[in-house]
Amino acid sequence: MKIIVDSSCDTDEVLCQAEGLSLEYVPFSLLLDEKHVIDDESFEINAYIEKMRKAKSVKTAAPSPELYLEKMRGAVDSFVITISSPLSASHSNALLAKQMYEDEGGQGKIHVFDSLSASSGPMLMAMKINELIKNKLEFDDIVSSVTDFVDSMSTYFILEKYDNLVKNGRMNGYVAKVASMLNIKPVCAAVEGRTEMIDKAMGSSKALAKIIDKIKQDSVEFEKRILAVNHVRCLERANWAKDEIMKHINFKDAVVVETRGLCSTYADDGGIIISY
């Protein structure tokens, strides 16, 4: 069985080695003005962030069905994890690739999961699938278990910068400027697969406190869950967030991972993404 992910799934070599996790990535394209950057193993975050700062236009393009089809080919059962379908065409392109694979006479089973999330959410899903494969569960049982996991998964965001939200027309420039001047941090969450602001706070500490309060209200068994904190070039802040959450909530374990290109584009420098 293989696990195929688009590049919204943020992992790193340390995590993959520790978990015995082998993933096949299908990359997004990142567009800075007229320059295309492929979000693959050659991606270098520091150079990208600096170029992104200077770009007037920042956009992203989902992987094509053909890119997914290349990974699906063969008689191997495959699980595919995509970024939330309301945020991108990646999910629908993966479904189209599955149909193309079946039309070609492919013999492997394929299931395409909609993460209804990004970054740390798809990462936790990949870790879950990997665990179930190691435990020798059947294909359909893995699909059922991971589907239940997605239904109960939560994802939160704390943003430090609003530049790309303004460039993409997702936030009013004047509102962003005022929010930045007043150090107002929007507290965002994945709600039915869309990113929505659920609260706001003065500063990162108060924003995180609001997220901790939200997590405490959840009914999941925390002692059976892994806390994932992904970050855009702010390891110290991410570790602080992880430690603060673990002080209040008894998660089984916690991991901290830096984002790849796609999620770095939208969470922007200093952004933090939290899932469990």
N, C-alpha and C positions, 0 to 999 in steps of 0.2 A: 504494500500500500504506500502511496506517495501523498505528500501534502504540498499543494500548490497555493501560493499566496500572491496577491498583488503587493506593490511596495508601500501600501498603507500599513502593512504589518511590520512593526518596528522590533527587530531583534538585533543582537550582536553576537560576535564570535564566542565571547565568554559564556553567554547564556546558552547558546546552541551546544557548546561542548559540555557544559554542566548537565544539560538536560538530555544529551544524546539526540538532539533535534536536528533533522535534516529537512530543509525546505527548498522548494524550487520557486524562485521569484519571477513574477511577470511585472516588468517595470512600467510605471507611469512616465510620461514625458513632461518635463517642466519647461515652461516658456518664459524667458526673461527678455522682454521686447521681442526681437527677432531671433534670439539665440535659443536653441534647443539643448536641454540638459537631460540625459537619460538617468533615471533614478535606479541605477543598478550597482554592482559591486565597485564600480569606478567612482561613484559619487563621493565628493569631498565637501563636508558641510561648511567648513570655515570659509573656503573660497566662494562657495555658493551664497552664503549669507551676505558676504561683502558685495557680490554682484547684484544680489536681490535688493540691497539697500539703494543702489544707484538706478535700478530699472524703473521706468515709468509704467510699464505694463507687466504684471505677473499673472500667469495663467498656468493651468495644468491640463493634460490630456490623458484620458483613460487608455489602458492597454487595449489593443485591437483584438477581435476574436481570433485572428490568425496566431497571435502571440500565445494566447491560451491554448489553442489547438496543438501547437508545437509541443507544449508540456504534457498534454493529455495523451498524445499518441503512444500506442503500445498496449499490451494486454495486461496493464497494471491497474488495479483499483485506485481511484484518486479522490481525495477530498480537496475542494477548492474553497478558499476563504477570501472574500472581497470586502472592500470598504463598504460602508452603508449605502444601500441602493438609492436613497433619496439624495445622496451627495455626489454621485458619479455614475457614469455609464459602465463602469467596470463590471458590476454585477450582471447587467443585461448582456454585456459582451461575453462574459464567461458562460452564461446560459446558452448563448448562440453557438459558442465553440463546442459545448457539450452536444448540441443537436448536430453540428457538422461532424463531430467525432462518430456519433451513432450512425449518421448517414453514410459514412465511409466504411461502416462495418466493424468499428472498434469493439473489442471484446471485454474491455475492462469496465467495471462499474464506476460511475462518476456522480458525486453529489456536490452541488454548489451551495455553500452557506453564505447568507447575507449576515454580516457581522452586526449590522445596525450600529456600527461604531467605527473607530479608527485607532491606529497606533497600538496602545496597550490592550485594547479589546481583541483585535485579531491575533495579537501575540498570545494572549491567554488561551484563546481558542486553539491555536496551533499546539500549545503545550498540552492542552486537554486531549486533543486527538492523539498526540504522540503517546501520552500516558495510556490511553485506551488500546492503542495498537500494541504497545508493550505487554499489556495485560491480555492480549490475544482475544479481544472481543470481535464478534462478527461485524461485517460492514454495516448492516442495517441497525445493529445495536449501538454502534458508534454514532451513526446519524441521529438516532433518537436521543441518546445521552447528550450530545453536543447541542442539539436543538433546544433541549430543556435548559442547558447551561446558558445559551444566548438569551433565552427568555428572562432569566433571572440576573443577568449581568448588568452592572451599572458603570457608566463612564462620566467623569467630570473633567472640566478644563479650567485652568487659571491662566489668563493671558497677560503678558507684560506690555505688549506693543499691539497697535491696531493698524499699522501701515498697510498691510496687504488686504485687510478687510475693507479699508477705504478704497484701495486701488481696484478691488473687485466689485465695488459698488454695494458691499454688504453692510456698510456702516457709514453714516453721515460724517464727512470730514470735520465739520465744526464740533459735532458731539464727541468725536474721537479726540480732538485737540483739548477740549474742556476736561474730558475724563482723564487724559494723560496729565494735564496740569494739576488736577486735584488728587492725583494718585488713586483714582477710583478703579477697582478691579472688578470686572464682570465675572460672576460665578456662573459658569455654563455647564450644561449637561446634555447627554445624548437622550433625546425624547422621541421615541418612535423612529429612531434613525436620523433625526435632524438635530443640529446643534442649536440649543435655545438658551438664552440667558434666564436663569431661574432666580438670581439674586445679585446683589452687588455689595461691595465693601470698600472701606478706606484702607488700602494696603493689602499686601499678600497674606500677612498673618491673620487678619480678620476674615479674608476670603477663605483661607484654609479652614479656619474655625467653623465657618458656615458649612463647608463640605463635610467636616467631621460630624457635625450635628445631623446632616442629611444621612450620612452612612449609618449612624447610630439608630436611626429610625427604620432601617431596612430589616427585613425578617429572615435574611439568609443565614446559614450556619457559617459564621466567619471563621471558625476553627478548621473548616474544611476548604477554605478559599485562600488563594494567593493574591496578595495586593501587588499590583503593577503600577509603577510610577515612571512614566517616560518624559523626557525633557529635551528642550532645544538649547543646547550649550549652557546648561545651568546645573551641573552635577551637584554642587553644594546645596543649592536651593531644593533640588529634587530629594537629596538625602535628608534634608531638614523636614520636608513634607512627609516622607516615608516614616521617619522617626516619630514625628508628632502624631501621625495616624496610629502607629503601632502602640503608642503610649495609652491610647484610649480604646483601641479595638483589637481583639485577640485573633488576628489573622494567622493562618497556619505558617505562612512565609511571606516574604516581600522581595521584589526584584526592582532594580532601577536600571533603565536602559535609555540610551540616547536615541532620538528620532532619526529616521532617514530623510530623504528629500521631500516627499510629498507632505508629510505632517509638519516638517520644519517650515514649509511654505506657509501653511495656514495658522499653525500655532505661533509661529514667528519666534524670533530670538527671545529666550527667557521663558517661553511657554512651558506649562506642565500639564500632562494628561494622566489621569488616575482612573484605573479600572480594577474591578474585582468580580 
